[in-house]
Amino acid sequence: MWEAINNFLVAVDDKVWGVPLMVLIIAGGVLLTSRLGFLQVRRLPLALKWMFKNEEEGDGEISSFAALCTALSATIGTGNIVGVATAVCAGGPGALFWMIVAAFFGMATKFSEGLLAVKYRVVAEDGHSLGGPFYYIEKGMGPKWKWLGKIFAFFGVCVGLFGIGTFSQVNGISSAVQNFFDPDKTNCINIPFLGQYSVAVVVSSLILAFCVAAILIGGLKRIATVSQIIVPFMAVIYIVLSVTLIICNITEIPAAIVTVVKAAFNPSAVTGGVVGSMIVAMQKGVARGIFSNEAGLGSAPIAAAAQTKEPVRQGLVSMTGTFIDTIIICTMTGLSIVLTGAWQVEGIEGVQVTTYAFQNGLPLPQKLTAFILMLCLVFFAFTTILGWDYYSERCLEYLTNGHQKKIIVYRWLYILAVFIGPYMTVSAVWTIADIFNGLMAIPNMIALFALSGVVAKETKDFFKAEKHKL
């Protein structure tokens, strides 16, 4: 039965992430890049500067940096460690090339999302700021498009409950914990209706569900506080590890880059026919790239209603999230996997691929490397779970017109999903996540196409005014 379900999910995933959606997302990024005059290149230094500098006298629930950390907490997760591995294994090394291409144009998309989120944000009755695609669809495109905002919000709830937010993150955590503490599954217990699972998986799922419940009750400000501490710290550790691995294997880098570029356009020449189509490499790279950095998905704008008076300013800060997440962190992971040959090792999947790459590429004891990588994955995935609860609750708030009892019920369902996540297969988890990601991206990309003129005008007016100030 499980095999039939998995085959059905794969068939749906192939339809959702077919050529039309990939064209829609990349074309949207290309259009916005063109209308903004390659802003992601010209204004990146300014964006990085503003990332750390909070704006005074701004309106909003949290600071720009806290908003970025909340958004990064939901993006830097298993996508950077496990998602890149699954993309390279399924689509060949060329998937990394398409991931980077999608991220480059995705920076313009993420900028536009952040700008529109602040421009069209609303203030709830209790005073907290609300923003996101459902508001810029309804207010920017007009009330007659509210149905499109509702569709986005519905899929946003589904992504949180069944996709990026819970199953894939928890599955990644439990896999990493089991690989470290009980790789041979020597200590197992039988769970009725589910089968045999390692004690490490069961214990980690219980601890995780408890910790998530404890933090979620505190709301956005507690999520932002936790994210501001954990995300920068763990990102630095992971980047240091990745840079060290690349430096230690510096002579292999040119060959790895050639392999990635060659496999992007002719996968079968590199994979020996395992991946025979450029479309497959592109599909896996773009899909996993969107999973990781969420550009075009419409999730980050929900957190982008930050303490800022200027929509363009928040757009630039939001844009740095895609740069950090994919162009820096995912590229490092992908290169590590390619240059160590981890993607070609049979019998391993998901986090095991990245663990193999780090264990064989770093001059450190393998047990220590596995432990550090496990910690990075656990904390990255943990903050992603927190960030996505916020996103999906805001989507539900829009759908139910702020019905608090329904939101509280949803919060407990979310915690339950965190608890059962470890008991699902890796392939099924990632396929479900891909499907809902794609469905969520469609209404958001339609809105970005429709409002691209607003984005271009706001940006032009802002920098014109800034020039006069100088």
Secondary structure, 3 states (H helix, E strand, C coil): CHHHHHHHHHHHHHHHCCHHHHHHHHHHHHHHHHHCCCHHHHCHHHHHHHHHCCCCCCCCCCCHHHHHHHHHHHHCCHHHHHHHHHHHHHHCCHHHHHHHHHHHHHHHHHHHHHHHHHHCCEECCCCCEECCHHHHHHHHHCHHHHHHHHHHHHHHHHHHHHCCCCHHHHHHHHHHHHHHHCCCCCCEEEECCCEEEEHHHHHHHHHHHHHHHHHHCCCHHHHHHHHHHHHHHHHHHHHHHHHHHHHHCHHHHHHHHHHHHHHHHCHHHHHCCCCCCHHHHHHHHHHHHHHHHCCCCCCHHHHCCCCCCCHHHHHHHHHHHHHHHHHHHHHHHHHHHHHCCHHHCCCCCCHHHHHHHHHHHCCCCHHHHHHHHHHHHHHHHHHHHHHHHHHHHHHHHHHCCCCHHHHHHHHHHHHHHHHHHHHCCHHHHHHHHHHHHHHHHHHHHHHHHHCHHHHHHHHHHHHHHHHHHC
